[in-house]
Every structure is written in structure tokens, then in C-alpha cells.
Amino acid sequence: MESTEIVDCMADQDVIEARKITKMLDGTRRSTASIIFTFSAAKLPERVHIGYESVPVRPYIPYPLRCFKCQLYGHYVNTCRSSHAYCSRCVGKGYYILSKEVP
């Protein structure tokens, strides 16, 4: 079901936007079973009714953007301007901990 169809079906529950959460798996982007709803009301409802199910609602708080090259927040590796890589465990210079090749 597309996001616009979900919003149309749930308009009576103050839903103004629905966005499916996706993840990368084996190089392809796939949808998960989770959906982020935006409500017009200031207070979140405790539950929403989807079809014949009553589903609990909780606030969505995304993780902050973190670069695994320089270990700073606010950007990802593909936009990092740092000339050096730093280990996230020991702050060693010149390698990633993800590479598992510690000098």
C-alpha cells in the first residue's frame, strides 16, 4: 500500500503524512513493517486503528547523523571532509574499527 493510500484511509485519525521506514539489505532498499505517521494534533494518540488492528503509537526519535570516518556528528562518511580516519574505540588515527585491520 502506498503512503498516499494510507493517509487517505487514516484521515479520520488526524494522520496527515505516512512514511514507510526502509533499510538497505544486500545492496537493495527494502521496506520494513514500520511506518512513521505525522499527526495534525499536537498530542499523539495512544493507538491508531489500521484495518482490524489497534496499534500502539510512540514518538519517533531518529538517531543523530554520525560519520564513522572522523567520528563527528552531523554528516555521513560520503560527505566527510576530514583527511584522516579515526577509530571509534581507541581514537587511533588512520584506520576504521569497521575494517578490523588494527595496526
C-alpha positions in Angstrom: 0.0 0.0 0.0 1.4 3.4 -0.9 1.8 6.3 1.6 -1.0 8.4 0.0 -3.4 5.5 0.3 -2.5 5.0 4.0 -3.1 8.8 4.6 -6.5 8.6 2.8 -7.6 5.6 4.9 -6.5 7.2 8.2 -7.6 10.8 7.7 -10.3 10.4 10.3 -7.5 9.7 12.9 -5.7 13.0 12.1 -2.9 11.4 10.1 -1.5 13.9 7.6 1.6 12.0 6.4 2.8 8.4 6.4 6.3 7.4 5.5 7.5 3.8 5.4 10.8 3.0 7.0 13.3 1.3 4.6 16.6 -0.3 5.1 19.4 -1.5 2.9 19.7 -5.3 2.6 22.1 -6.9 0.1 22.5 -3.6 -1.8 18.8 -3.1 -2.3 16.4 -0.8 -0.4 13.6 -2.7 1.2 10.5 -1.6 3.2 10.1 -2.7 6.8 6.8 -3.2 8.6 7.3 0.2 10.4 5.6 3.4 9.4 6.3 7.0 10.6 3.0 8.9 10.9 2.7 12.6 11.2 -0.5 13.8 13.0 -2.2 17.1 12.8 -3.0 17.1 16.5 -0.3 18.3 19.0 -0.8 15.3 21.2 -0.1 11.9 19.9 -2.9 9.3 20.2 -2.2 6.2 22.3 -3.2 3.9 19.5 -4.2 4.0 15.8 -6.6 1.7 14.1 -5.3 0.1 10.9 -7.8 -2.3 9.3 -9.0 -4.5 12.1 -5.9 -4.0 14.3 -5.3 -1.4 17.0 -1.6 -0.5 17.0 0.2 1.4 19.8 1.8 4.8 18.9 5.1 6.0 20.2 7.2 9.1 19.3 9.8 8.6 16.6 13.2 10.0 17.7 15.9 9.3 15.0 19.5 8.7 15.8 21.8 11.6 15.1 23.8 11.6 11.9 27.3 10.2 12.7 30.3 9.9 10.5 32.2 6.7 11.0 35.4 8.2 9.5 36.0 11.2 11.6 33.6 10.2 14.5 31.8 13.6 14.4 28.1 14.2 14.3 26.0 15.9 11.6 27.2 14.2 8.4 28.0 10.7 7.0 31.2 9.2 5.6 30.2 10.0 2.0 30.2 13.8 2.7 33.1 13.8 5.2 35.8 16.5 4.6 38.3 15.1 7.1 41.6 13.9 5.6 42.1 11.4 8.4 40.1 8.4 9.6 39.7 7.8 13.4 38.9 4.5 15.2 35.6 4.7 17.2 37.1 2.7 20.0 40.6 4.0 20.6 40.6 7.2 18.6 43.6 5.8 16.7 44.4 7.8 13.6 44.5 6.3 10.1 42.1 3.3 10.3 38.4 2.4 10.8 37.4 -0.1 13.5 35.0 -1.5 11.0 37.9 -2.7 8.8 39.1 -4.9 11.6 42.7 -4.3 10.5 44.2 -2.6 13.5 47.9 -1.7 13.0 
